[in-house]
Amino acid sequence: MGRKRWRWSQLISWGQATWRLNSHGFFGQQHFRRYMRSTLACIAVFVGLCPSITSSQDANDRAHHIQNNVLGIDGHNDTVQRVVYENVDLGNRLSDGMIDIPRLHAGGVHVPFFALWVPTYYKGSEAVRRTLDLRDAMQRVLDKHPDQIELATSARDIERIVGQSKIAAVLTVEGGHQIANDLAVLRMYRRMGILSMTLTHFRSNDWADSSTGKPEHNGLTDFGKQVVHEMNSIGMIVDISHVSDKTFYDVLQVTSKPVIASHSSCRSMSDVPRNMTDDMLRALARNGGVVGVNFAASFLNQQDAEELKRKVSNENALEPNLAGTELDQFAAKEYFEDKGEFKVGHATVEDAAKCIDHIVKIAGIEHVGIGSDFDGITLVPYDLEDVSKIPNLTATLLNRGYSEDDIKKIMGENFLRVIREVVGN
């Protein structure tokens, strides 16, 4: 009430001063009446807007407060690529890219899943070697900033590290080709602290079909089913982002544990094969799994979908007959060419919220999270350009009627449940 009285007292003072000026002849009567009408109209509009401006600011302030206090799990990013190819220091706020430690804190993302992604044109032992290069790069980050970031290998680790106001780094492998058809390699990855694996990437591998590759196996092969069984056995989360629809359903028939779609969105919003149909969302919910909404504009808005199709087509056409350092140099060249295309698409933060709405409607609030794909995407939504902008999504969800408890589930509790069930405490 004090603020409202102050506003009107100021208006009265302004009116009195203006009247005195007019009485001394500063305005002609006709000009004075026009001036007063236009000025009062502007004031009326401003006063009318004040409640909505205040309401919007209150929502933003509340969003930042909530985001600071959620667990803050983001199911997928590709930031380790920046460490390998650009030698960036994630301890500093960077002038480009989408993720670094300061921006993780600013966005309230305390548990990022760092993907160790190797392009599918790396084959066999070369894919394993490159995975180790990425694991080593991540270790350098952990060793350089032990007071800011720590490796998390269990649910209890995550809660402890976040409780110490540090970043809890979760490691993932993004592509089944990276085990070189060897379960021993899979087990060694788990011993290195890697908690999940995406079964395929852009291309089908020797034991599972990809959503964007040539279908070769009608889903999972017998060895692919062994991979899923082994992951269940060693406490490694099965990630079905990137797999074909048939592979997805095969996985659900085989697995004894919940699975995740770490960075996928809704096919009803953008008809790309990497997104999930409503039937797939229902099946994932029955499994107890979680889908992390991908923030790539191509996944959220049909107008941006062609960009993803072009990227997949270009990637799948690459067949370098190289090895070792020469192959790594080729990959670096492709990385920098792709990175240069970063831009904002037609999608906005509202589209990300709509995707969450749809998953909640179809699968339920317990089965949705976020999986930004930051630093792995080149087309981002407006108002969701990097990890520091996550509170914009929280504010949007608040405006859509989500409660603080709902947002805590979306921003980490759902993923933590799966980690606890598969990996353990």
Secondary structure, DSSP 8 states (H G I E B T S, - for coil): -HHHHHHHHHHHHHHHHHHHHHHTTSS-HHHHHHHHHHHHHHHHHHHHHHHHHHHHHHHHHHHHHHHHHS--EEEEE-THHHHHHH---TTS--SSSS--HHHHHHHT--EEEEEE---TTS-HHHHHHHHHHHHHHHHHHHHH-TTTEEE--SHHHHHHHHHTTSEEEEEEEE-GGGGTT-HHHHHHHHHTTEEEEES--SS--SSB-BSSS---SSSB-HHHHHHHHHHHHHT-EEE-TTB-HHHHHHHHHH-SS--EETT--BTTTS--TTSB-HHHHHHHHHHT-EEEE---HHHH-GGGHHHHHHHHHHHHT------HHHHHHHHHHHHHHHHTT-EEEEEEHHHHHHHHHHHHHHT-GGGEEE---BTS-SEEEET-SSGGGHHHHHHHHHHTT--HHHHHIIIIIHHHHHHHHHT--
